[in-house]
Amino acid sequence: QVQLVESGGGLVQAGESLRLSCAASGSIFSINAMRWYRQPPGKQRELVAAITSGGSTGYADSVKGRFTISRDNAKNTVYLQMNSLKPEDTAVYHCNADVEAHTGYVFVTWGQGTQVTVSS
């Protein structure tokens, strides 16, 4: 019943910006941490950014200073503002979230992914 849906990906030129959104819906008591991962073509999936329920953030060194993760708890949505994009940022971006069910059980849910392509 819990679903994460990403949006905002697309094709941009190097130096431009995109903002990704990931909205959670379904039977949710609360959402703890939310994260953005990416998987470039032929590469392993890597953690890009994370944000706790209290708003603490962390970033991969490769995106620090360029990307900003934020969340709107009222909308159960996490965002990734991506500035100064580089061709090496090209990847499928997935969000995930630690979802707490009404029973208190916490599980990880993944979105379907959104493609970000940065041309040089």
Stockholm file with secondary structure:
# STOCKHOLM 1.0

chainA/1-120         QVQLVESGGGLVQAGESLRLSCAASGSIFSINAMRWYRQPPGKQRELVAAITSGGSTGYADSVKGRFTISRDNAKNTVYLQMNSLKPEDTAVYHCNADVEAHTGYVFVTWGQGTQVTVSS
#=GR chainA/1-120 SS CCEEEEECCEEEETTCCEEEEEEEESSCSEEEEEEEEEECTTSCCEEEEEECTTCCEEECTTTTTTEEEEEEGGGTEEEEEECSCCGGGCEEEEEEEEEECTTSCEEEEECCCEEEEEEC
#=GC SS_cons         CCEEEEECCEEEETTCCEEEEEEEESSCSEEEEEEEEEECTTSCCEEEEEECTTCCEEECTTTTTTEEEEEEGGGTEEEEEECSCCGGGCEEEEEEEEEECTTSCEEEEECCCEEEEEEC
//
